[in-house]
Amino acid sequence: MNYQVLARKWRPHNFTEVVGQEHVVKSLINALQHNRLHHAYLFTGTRGVGKTTIARILAKAMNCENLHDANPCGVCKVCRDLDEGRFLDLIEVDDKVYLIDEVHMLSGHSFNALLKTLEEPPPHVKFLLATTDPHKIPVTVLSRCLQFNLKRLTPSQILAQMEFILHEEKITFETAALKLLARSADGSMRDGLSLLDQAIVFGNGKVASEDVNAMLGMVAEQPVEDLLTALARADAVTILDKINDIANTQSDFGEVLQQILQVLHRIALVQHLPTAIDPDFDTEMLTTLAALLSPEDVQLYYQIALIGQRDLDLAPDSRSGFEMLMLRMLTFKPVTDEPVTNKPASLAVAKTVAPPTTVTASTLPPVVATPVQQTSSSNDWASIITQLNLNGPGKALANDCALEYMDDKVCSLFIDSDRIRGALAEDMLQKALQAYRGTAIKLVFNSQKVALDTP
C-alpha cells in the first residue's frame, strides 16, 4: 500500500489553495490576467513556506490549456502531468519554463551562463528560481529577476490548515495538541504537516496533547506556568517541587528552559505590545503572568535563562544545572515594594530625630558642622542599610555613601566624586528606601570626601 505524506497529498494545486502568501499570489494573478509576465522570477524565504509550490503553480498557469481566472484548470494534460511529476521539461503551448530550486547552489560558471541568458532572454523562455539563501546569488542575477520574499506562516495559519486537513481525513484531534505542533513548526507549513504525520502515527490514529508532548520531548505548558508563577512569588519550595515533577517525566531540561525563554519573550510582548500576541494562543496564561511579573523581572529572568542555556551542559547533570538556574533567578530578583511591613512604625520615630540634628548643625560654623553631621548620620545610615534588604549593585552603592539627612520626601547622601554610580544601582537604592519609608522619596547625591562606616 502506497501512503502519500500529508505535505505532498495536500500540496496546493492552484493559487486559491496557497496559505499565507497573499502578497505573492495577488501579484502573480494580476500579471497572468494582464499578460505582463516577467522573464525571471525569484522566490525566497525559509523552508516549507511555499516557494517551489508557487513556482510549480505559476509554471502550470503559463502552460495550462484551459486557464480560469489566472488559475490552472487542473484537468488538462499539462496540469495532470505537472501534478503527477511526469512533465519533465515543462514544454507546452507557447512557453518553455525552467524551474531551478535552491538556485544559490549553482557554481560561479553556472551563474555566468545563466546571466547571459537573463540579459537577453528569448521571448518563449521563463525562469522560475527558488532559494532559501538569496545572499549567495550574484547581484547581477538578482537585478534581472522579479523577486518575491515569502513570509513565515503564523501559528494560527498553520493551525487552521491542520484542522482542515484532519477534518477531511476524518482523524480525531485535540486543538491544544495542534497548537503545540503549529508553534513547533516555526513558520513552516511543510514542517508542521510532517510533525502532524508523526503525531498521527505516534497517537495510533488520533492527535492528543499528552502524545504530542511526549513525541516532541516537551513538558506540558502547565508546569512551565507553575514554575514562573512560583518564581514571581519567590516560592523556592514550589519551584523545587515542580522541578522534581518534571524530572519524573524524564523531560529534557534543556527543552524546558527553551520553553521558559519562549514564554518570557511572549510575556514581554504582552507587557509592551499586547497586539503582537496571537489571541488564539495562551492569551489567558500570558496575561496572568504579565500581571505577576514586572517588566524588569522578565528582562532579568530572560537574560539569566539565556546565559543558563549556554552553561547547562557544563553542570554535573542537567537537573542540578536547571535547579541552580532557577535559584539564581530567586537570588537576583529585582527589589520590589513587597518587603514593606508594619514594623517600620518604631523606626519612623527614630528617623524623625535625624532632621533636628541637621538643623542644629546648620547653626554651627561650617568647619565644625560637617564632621558632626557625618559621624551621626553615618552611624544611622549603617543601621538603615541593614534593614533595606539590598543586594548587588544597589547595596554596593549604599555602602559607598554617607547620610546627610532624610525626611519623608528627600534622602540626601554624600558620595565621593570618584565613586561610580549606575542608573540600575540608583534605582534599586531608591526603591528600597521607598519601601523602607513607605512613601515616595527623591534620592539626592552630593559629592564630598567622607569617611564611610558601612555594616
Secondary structure, 3 states (H helix, E strand, C coil): CCCCCHHHHCCCCCHHHCCCCHHHHHHHHHHHHCCCCCCEEEEECCCCCCHHHHHHHHHHHHHCCCCECCECCCCCHHHHHHHCCCCCCCEECCEEEEEECCHHHCCHHHHHHHHHHHHCCCCCEEEEEEECCHHHCCHHHHCCCEEEECCCCCHHHHHHHHHHHHHHHCCCECHHHHHHHHHHCCCCHHHHHHHHHHHHHHCCCCECHHHHHHHHCCCCHHHHHHHHHHHHCCCHHHHHHHHHHHHHCCCCHHHHHHHHHHHHHHHHHHHHCHHHCCCCCCHHHHHHHHHHCCHHHHHHHHHHHHHHHHHHHHCCCHHHHHHHHHHHHHHCCCCCCCCCCCCHHHHHHHHCCHHHHHHHHHCCCHHHHHHHHHHHHHHHHHHHHHHCCCCHHHHHHHHCEEEEEECCCEEEEEECCCCCCCHHHHHHHHHHHHHHHCCCCEEEEEECCCCCCCC
